[in-house]
Amino acid sequence: MKTAIQFILILIFSSCASKKSIERKGILENNFQNITEIFDAKKVNYIGLKKYCVGGIRIEMPNAKDCKNCYSENDIYIFWTEKGKSYVQKFDNCSEFNIVEILDFQANEFLKKYTLELQTGKVGNYKIDQETFSSVSHSCFRNYIINDRKTKYQSEFDIYNLTGETKNLNFKSNNELKIIQLDKKLNKIIKELENENQFERNKKTCYNNGYN
């Protein structure tokens, strides 16, 4: 009887944890959508990027600059051009960060040149042969929401599908896509700004999302 009760409790807790995970994923996804809608209202060209991983645990040591009782689970970056100047702002599921001016990238110029390629280019699966595809349970993803003021569109891909130079039949075609070239360019900018500690969390904007 005791064993049966323990088993039932495990099922209940597992169900609650699963539901919590699904709800949390929905909150994070809505957060990205809501942020892009703010930039829609500004009527500016922008490139929105969300970086996240699944199947793993992101561990960061808390410090005084973080929001209380909130741990960052994804990074969102919005790149846009306004009045001839280019900016990037970082967000996560805890708060906003300060706006940073950037000098070596113009979002509107890139969109003017490559909007069609960005809309139509799709990352193919990791393909071993005509009938065999490969995947991993622990992977990281990129989700783009782009608005060129004519069209708003989305592109999402698994980083794993960009690997496997000698085994992945889609390796070359995937890495030649404009969305991947854009991803590499933006990640270089982000890395430089992160290394220079340019992104400062705005603690006044810590979200009250039910997990604080």
C-alpha positions in Angstrom: 0.0 0.0 0.0 2.8 2.4 0.9 4.6 1.6 -2.4 1.4 2.4 -4.3 0.9 5.7 -2.5 4.5 6.7 -3.3 4.0 5.8 -6.9 0.9 7.9 -7.2 2.7 10.9 -5.5 5.6 10.5 -8.0 3.1 10.6 -10.9 1.4 13.7 -9.5 4.7 15.6 -9.0 5.9 14.5 -12.5 2.7 15.8 -14.0 3.0 19.1 -12.2 6.6 19.5 -13.2 5.8 18.8 -16.8 2.9 21.3 -16.8 5.1 23.9 -15.2 7.8 23.3 -17.9 5.2 23.7 -20.7 3.8 26.9 -19.1 7.2 28.3 -18.6 8.1 27.7 -22.3 4.9 29.5 -23.3 5.8 32.5 -21.1 9.3 32.7 -22.6 7.9 32.5 -26.2 5.3 35.1 -25.4 8.0 37.3 -24.0 9.9 37.3 -27.4 6.7 38.0 -29.3 5.7 40.8 -26.9 9.1 42.4 -27.3 8.9 42.4 -31.1 5.5 43.9 -30.9 6.9 46.9 -29.0 9.3 47.5 -31.9 6.5 47.0 -34.4 4.8 50.0 -32.8 8.0 52.0 -33.2 7.7 51.4 -37.0 11.4 50.6 -37.4 13.2 47.9 -39.3 14.5 45.3 -36.8 16.1 41.9 -36.4 15.0 40.0 -33.3 17.2 37.0 -32.2 16.4 34.6 -29.4 19.1 32.1 -28.3 18.1 29.1 -26.2 19.0 25.5 -25.5 16.9 22.4 -24.6 17.7 19.3 -22.7 20.2 20.9 -20.5 20.5 23.2 -17.4 21.9 26.7 -17.6 23.8 27.5 -14.3 24.9 31.0 -13.4 26.1 32.3 -10.1 23.7 35.0 -8.9 25.0 38.4 -8.2 23.8 41.8 -7.1 23.1 42.9 -10.7 20.6 40.1 -11.3 16.8 40.3 -10.6 15.8 38.7 -7.4 14.9 35.0 -7.5 15.1 34.9 -11.3 17.5 32.9 -13.4 18.1 33.7 -17.1 17.0 30.9 -19.4 17.4 32.6 -22.8 18.9 35.6 -24.4 17.0 37.9 -26.7 18.6 40.6 -28.8 16.9 43.3 -31.0 18.9 45.1 -33.6 17.4 48.1 -35.3 18.2 51.4 -37.0 16.6 54.6 -36.0 17.4 58.1 -37.4 20.5 56.9 -39.1 22.0 55.2 -36.0 22.1 51.5 -35.2 21.3 50.0 -31.8 21.0 46.7 -30.0 19.1 45.9 -26.8 19.3 42.7 -24.8 16.5 41.1 -22.9 16.0 37.8 -21.1 13.2 36.2 -19.1 14.1 38.4 -16.1 14.4 41.9 -17.4 15.6 44.4 -20.0 19.1 45.6 -20.5 20.4 49.0 -21.5 20.4 50.1 -25.1 23.8 50.0 -26.8 24.7 51.9 -29.9 26.7 49.9 -32.5 28.8 51.3 -35.3 29.6 48.3 -37.5 26.2 47.0 -38.5 23.1 48.6 -40.1 20.1 46.4 -39.8 18.1 48.2 -42.4 20.9 48.0 -45.0 21.2 44.3 -44.5 17.5 43.8 -44.8 17.3 45.9 -48.0 19.9 43.6 -49.6 18.8 40.2 -48.5 15.2 40.3 -47.4 14.1 37.7 -50.1 17.0 35.3 -49.2 16.2 35.7 -45.5 12.5 34.9 -46.0 13.0 31.9 -48.3 16.3 30.3 -47.0 15.5 27.3 -44.8 18.1 25.3 -42.8 17.8 21.6 -43.7 18.1 18.7 -41.3 21.4 17.0 -40.5 21.3 14.5 -43.4 23.5 11.4 -43.5 22.1 9.8 -46.6 18.9 9.9 -48.6 16.9 8.1 -45.9 18.9 8.8 -42.8 18.8 12.0 -40.6 20.6 12.7 -37.4 19.4 14.7 -34.3 20.5 15.2 -30.7 18.4 15.5 -27.5 20.6 18.3 -26.1 20.8 21.1 -28.6 20.7 24.9 -28.9 18.5 26.9 -31.2 18.2 30.3 -32.9 14.8 31.9 -33.4 14.7 35.0 -35.6 11.7 37.4 -36.0 12.5 40.0 -38.6 10.5 43.0 -39.7 11.6 45.0 -42.8 8.4 47.3 -42.5 6.9 45.5 -45.4 6.9 41.9 -44.1 7.3 40.4 -40.7 8.6 36.8 -40.8 10.2 34.2 -38.6 13.1 31.7 -39.0 14.1 29.1 -36.5 16.9 26.5 -36.7 18.8 24.0 -34.7 22.6 24.7 -34.4 23.3 21.0 -34.7 22.2 21.1 -38.3 25.1 23.4 -39.1 27.7 20.9 -37.9 29.1 17.7 -39.5 31.3 19.0 -42.3 32.2 15.5 -43.5 29.0 13.6 -42.6 26.1 16.1 -43.0 25.0 16.3 -46.7 23.3 19.6 -45.9 26.4 21.2 -44.2 27.5 23.3 -47.2 24.1 24.5 -48.3 23.0 25.3 -44.7 26.1 27.3 -43.9 25.8 29.3 -47.1 22.3 30.6 -46.3 21.9 34.4 -45.6 20.2 33.7 -42.3 23.3 31.8 -41.1 25.7 34.5 -42.4 23.5 37.0 -40.5 23.6 34.8 -37.4 27.5 34.7 -37.5 27.7 38.4 -38.0 25.3 39.2 -35.1 27.0 36.7 -32.8 30.4 38.3 -33.4 28.9 41.7 -32.4 27.2 40.2 -29.3 30.4 38.4 -28.2 32.4 41.6 -28.5 29.8 43.6 -26.5 29.5 40.9 -23.9 33.3 40.8 -23.5 33.3 44.5 -23.0 30.5 44.3 -20.4 28.4 46.7 -22.6 25.1 45.0 -21.6 24.0 46.3 -18.2 20.8 44.9 -16.7 18.1 47.5 -15.9 16.9 46.2 -12.6 14.0 48.7 -12.7 12.5 46.5 -15.4 12.7 43.1 -13.6 9.6 41.2 -14.7 7.0 40.1 -12.2 6.3 36.9 -14.2 5.2 34.6 -11.3 8.7 33.1 -10.8 10.2 36.0 -8.9 
